Amino acid sequence: MFRSVRHMIYDLIEWRSQILSGTLPQDELKELKKKVTAKIDYGNRILDLDLVVRDEDGNILDPEQTSTISLFRAHEIASKQVEERLQEEKSQKQNIDINRQAKFAATPSFALFVNLKNVVCKIGEDAEVLMSLYDPLESKFISENYLVRWSSCGLPKDIDRLHNLRAVFTDLGSKDLKREKISFVCQIVRVGRMELRDNNTRKLTSGLRRPFGVAGTSVC
């Protein structure tokens, strides 16, 4: 409400300057005065103030010199004009909201930034850390996996990416916003022998991918 009134006051100040400049032709001056009075009446209406009854030129009618019937008819005309303006403003706002919703539905609305600091988990072998978004109500993943290969010594296999393990999930659109719940899930897959106590000489059991752990947290 404050922003609306402030915007109208700025318009009135600008139009007042144009009127006082004395450079406008008579026809433009007349139209500008009508705009001023219409803006004032509209502002009074949205602020729940009294409606000022005016004549065709925008001048305030004097009740001492105007008949009751004329005042009533002028009041009806003024009320109708203000209501039409309110409906027009409402329609424009609805159109803006519809366009905004259409644009919102057509483009991704937000993204999730993930920065992997460390994997505090005693695995004993190489591992793969997979991070993704999951819908627990539909029991399905709604994004691709962000994969980080972790070595048995507790560091990324690609040592150049140390302290730079970042990902952005950008495939979150209006459909995802309508989901009741979204979870961020981290899966750890051990890559190595069938059993940790197996001898490394048993090559048949090396390089196997085995689920090791999983964790999740609610995103929204």
C-alpha positions in Angstrom: 0.0 0.0 0.0 2.8 2.4 0.9 4.6 1.7 -2.4 1.4 2.3 -4.4 0.6 5.6 -2.7 4.2 6.7 -3.0 4.1 6.0 -6.8 0.9 8.0 -7.2 2.3 10.9 -5.2 5.3 11.0 -7.5 3.0 11.1 -10.5 1.0 13.9 -9.0 4.1 15.9 -8.3 5.3 15.5 -11.9 1.9 16.4 -13.3 1.7 19.5 -11.0 5.0 20.7 -12.3 3.7 20.4 -15.9 0.6 22.3 -15.1 2.5 25.1 -13.3 5.0 25.4 -16.2 2.3 27.1 -18.3 3.7 25.5 -21.5 0.9 23.0 -22.2 -1.8 23.7 -24.8 -5.4 24.1 -23.5 -6.5 20.6 -24.7 -3.5 18.9 -23.1 -3.9 20.9 -20.0 -7.5 19.8 -19.7 -6.7 16.2 -20.2 -3.9 16.4 -17.7 -6.2 17.9 -15.1 -8.6 15.0 -15.6 -5.7 12.5 -15.1 -4.8 14.4 -11.9 -8.4 14.3 -10.4 -8.8 10.6 -11.5 -5.6 9.7 -9.7 -6.6 11.6 -6.6 -10.1 9.9 -6.5 -8.5 6.5 -7.1 -6.0 7.1 -4.2 -8.8 8.2 -1.9 -10.7 5.0 -2.8 -7.9 2.6 -2.0 -7.2 4.5 1.2 -10.9 4.2 2.2 -11.3 8.0 2.2 -14.3 10.0 1.2 -15.2 10.3 -2.5 -15.0 13.8 -3.8 -17.8 14.7 -6.3 -16.6 16.7 -9.3 -18.0 18.1 -12.5 -16.9 17.2 -16.0 -13.9 19.5 -15.8 -12.7 17.9 -12.5 -13.8 20.8 -10.3 -15.3 20.0 -6.9 -19.0 20.6 -6.8 -20.3 23.1 -4.3 -23.2 21.4 -2.4 -24.6 24.9 -1.7 -25.1 25.6 -5.3 -25.8 22.1 -6.7 -29.1 20.3 -6.4 -29.4 17.1 -4.5 -30.2 15.1 -7.7 -27.2 16.5 -9.5 -25.0 15.6 -6.6 -26.4 12.1 -6.5 -25.8 11.6 -10.3 -22.3 13.0 -10.1 -21.6 10.7 -7.2 -22.8 7.7 -9.2 -20.6 8.6 -12.1 -17.6 9.2 -10.0 -18.1 5.9 -8.1 -18.5 4.0 -11.4 -15.3 5.5 -12.8 -13.4 4.6 -9.7 -14.7 1.0 -9.7 -13.8 0.6 -13.3 -10.3 1.8 -12.5 -10.1 -0.7 -9.7 -11.2 -3.5 -11.9 -8.7 -2.4 -14.6 -5.9 -2.4 -12.0 -7.0 -5.8 -10.8 -7.1 -7.2 -14.3 -3.6 -5.9 -15.1 -2.3 -7.4 -11.9 -3.8 -10.8 -12.7 -2.3 -10.6 -16.2 1.1 -9.8 -14.7 0.7 -12.7 -12.2 -0.3 -15.1 -15.0 2.7 -14.0 -17.2 5.0 -14.4 -14.2 3.7 -17.9 -13.5 4.0 -18.9 -17.1 7.6 -17.6 -17.2 8.2 -19.2 -13.8 6.9 -22.6 -15.2 9.0 -22.3 -18.3 12.3 -21.7 -16.7 14.2 -23.3 -13.8 13.3 -21.5 -10.6 16.3 -22.2 -8.3 19.5 -24.3 -8.0 21.1 -26.2 -5.1 24.9 -25.5 -4.6 26.9 -28.3 -2.9 30.4 -28.0 -1.6 32.0 -31.3 -0.5 34.5 -30.6 2.3 35.4 -34.1 3.5 34.2 -37.7 3.8 34.5 -38.6 7.4 33.9 -42.3 7.1 36.4 -45.2 7.7 36.1 -47.2 4.5 39.5 -48.9 4.2 39.4 -49.0 0.4 38.7 -46.8 -2.5 35.1 -45.5 -2.7 32.7 -43.6 -4.8 30.6 -40.8 -3.2 27.4 -40.1 -5.1 25.2 -37.1 -4.2 21.7 -36.6 -5.7 18.2 -35.3 -5.0 15.4 -37.7 -4.0 11.6 -37.5 -3.6 10.7 -39.6 -0.6 7.0 -39.6 -1.3 7.4 -40.9 -4.9 10.4 -43.0 -3.9 12.6 -41.9 -6.8 15.6 -39.8 -7.6 14.8 -36.5 -9.4 18.4 -35.5 -10.4 21.6 -37.0 -11.8 24.4 -38.1 -9.5 27.3 -35.9 -8.6 30.2 -38.4 -8.4 33.4 -38.0 -6.4 36.0 -40.8 -6.4 37.6 -41.1 -2.9 40.8 -42.9 -2.3 41.6 -45.3 0.6 44.0 -42.8 2.1 41.1 -40.3 2.8 41.6 -37.9 -0.1 40.0 -37.4 -3.5 41.5 -39.6 -6.2 41.9 -36.5 -8.3 44.1 -34.6 -5.9 44.0 -31.5 -8.0 40.3 -31.1 -7.1 41.1 -31.0 -3.3 39.1 -28.2 -1.7 37.3 -27.7 -5.0 34.6 -30.4 -5.0 31.6 -28.3 -5.9 28.4 -29.1 -7.8 25.2 -27.2 -8.7 21.9 -29.0 -9.2 20.2 -26.8 -11.7 17.4 -29.0 -13.0 14.9 -27.8 -10.4 11.8 -26.2 -12.0 8.3 -25.4 -11.0 7.3 -29.1 -11.0 9.9 -29.7 -8.3 8.7 -26.8 -6.3 5.3 -28.4 -6.1 6.8 -31.5 -4.4 5.9 -31.8 -0.8 9.4 -32.9 0.2 12.8 -33.1 -1.4 15.8 -34.8 0.2 19.5 -34.6 -0.4 21.0 -38.1 -0.4 24.6 -39.1 -0.2 25.6 -42.7 -1.1 29.0 -44.4 -0.5 30.0 -47.3 -2.7 33.1 -49.3 -1.7 35.3 -50.3 -4.6 37.6 -53.3 -4.0 37.5 -56.8 -2.6 34.4 -58.8 -1.7 35.5 -58.8 2.0 38.0 -56.4 3.6 39.9 -59.3 5.1 40.4 -61.0 1.7 43.9 -61.3 0.5 44.9 -58.8 -2.2 46.3 -61.7 -4.3 42.7 -62.9 -5.0 42.3 -60.9 -8.1 38.8 -62.3 -8.8 37.4 -60.2 -5.9 39.2 -56.9 -6.7 37.4 -53.9 -8.2 33.9 -54.9 -7.0 31.4 -52.2 -6.2 29.6 -52.8 -2.9 27.1 -50.5 -1.1 28.8 -49.2 2.0 26.6 -46.4 3.5 23.9 -43.8 2.8 22.8 -40.6 4.5 20.1 -38.0 3.7 18.8 -34.7 4.9 15.7 -32.7 4.0 16.1 -29.9 1.5 12.6 -28.5 1.5 
